[in-house]
Amino acid sequence: MTHSGLLLVDKESGWTSHDVVQGARRVFGQRKIGHCGTLDPAATGLLVLTLGKATRLTRFLIGAPKSYSGTIRLGISTDTYDASGKVTAEKPIDTVSEEAVRSAIAGMVGSMEQAVPAYSAKKIHGIKYYELARRGEEVPTTVKRITIFDFHCDSELRDGRMDFTLSCSTGTYVRSIANDLGEALGCGGHLEVLRRLAVGPFGVADARTFGSLAEQEVTEPQALGSAWIPFDAIPLPFREINADGRQERRITHGQTVLIRGADCEEGDWIKLVNQRNQLIAVGSVVETIGDRGVGVVRPRIVFR
């Protein structure tokens, strides 16, 4: 049997995101499984897996904001910007005050350009950046736009360490944030501990570790309670429209339908469900008609 939905996994340290996907394939006996945003092996916390038909929704879910907690270690820089790398510099932190750290952190909130770290999984010509870095080859400089929505300290500065909570846009490298903070303070720094708390509306409190799955010998995701989100219940980050019987028939054949009162604009994505609250398609608005709140929606992804 093929299962379709979202599985919320609390990833343990030492697992790669690919390891988790492979583990889920073994547990549930199906190949079609993906995830909505990589976590570094040393990091723990929420990894959202997509199973079955839900893999076709990954592109709508992967862009959700992410929230983290962790620890930054000041005074020590590494080549990977986290605790797994080689130490590249050590500087005294005697003159770095807690007030200066808090002020620097507050100054990082907002939109900015972030350089993709050399030790990352980003690819160029099919080769990952970290593969080039490990071979001592030149790694391209790539910059991306990110937004930090919230960034604050959760502890006093002790032994060069500061606990933090961070909320940011997708694609943000938190270890780069730690490195940049150290650079701004003039002492260097790296990410020592990282845990993902949330991906959009999904929280790690609802997730399950693979250890708990193994202990209970779970083979049916429906038995996982809040860690399993059935396909038809997946929340998508755009408007939902209920189609009547006639519209459903048109949608399942890939034909356009008119929607009313949607207050939509051309290009908007629409979640289309039938009268039984089943997700039948994701479409986009290709035309709006006057000021009557009427839009023409073309199905883009149809679930038969």
C-alpha positions, 0 to 999 in steps of 0.5 A: 500500500502506498501512503500519501501525506506528511510525516514529521520526524524529529531528526537525531544527531548524526543522521543526514536528511537522506538517511531519514528518507531512506529509513522511511522508505524501509519502514513503510515499504515505498520509494516515493518519499522526499523532504521539505528542507535539509538539516545538517547531520549534526543538527537535530529537530524537525524534518518534514517528509512528503510521502506518495502524492504529497511529494508533488506538493514539496515545492509549495511547502519547502519555502516555508519559514524555519525556526531554530534554537541553538548555541553559538561559540565565540572566539573560535572560527572553523572552515565549515562555520560549525563544530564539525569543521577544522579550527581556522582561528582562535581569538580572545573574547575577554573584551567582548561584552554580553551587551555587544553580542545582544546588540550585534544580534539585534542588528542582524534582523531584517533582509540581507545578502548571505554568501553560501558557505563553501562547505554546503550541498549547493551544486555547480555542474553537478558537483557539490560545493563541499566536494570542491572544498574538500579537494582544495579547489576553488568554490564559487562565490554565490550570494542569496537574499535571506530574511531574519524575522527574529533573532534573540539571545536565550542565555547569558554569555558564558565561556564564549557561548550564547544560546539563541532562538532564530526565525528566518526565511527558507534557505538561510544557513544558520552556521553562516549567521554564527560566523557573521556574528563572530566576524562582526564582533571581531572575535570569530565564532561558529555554530556549536549546536542547532535544533530546528523547532518549526517549518511553517505551521509544523512543530517539532513537538508533534514529531517522532524520532526514528528510534520511537518508530523502531521501538513500536515497529510502526508500519502504518503512518496513521498510527503516529498521531500528530506526527502524521498529516493525511494527504487531504489535510495538508495545509498549503500556503494559499487560498482553498476553494471548494469545487462543485461536482461539475467543476470537479469533473473539469478539474480532473480533466485539466480544464479551467474553472471559474471561481467567485469571491476569491479576491485573487490576482493573476498568478495566485496559486489555489488549492482545489478541494471537492465537496468531500474535502478531498484535495483534487488539484493545485491550480493557478489563476490565469485571468481575472474578470473585471471587479466581480471577484471572479477568476479563471483557474487552470489546474496545474497539478491534478490528483486523480 
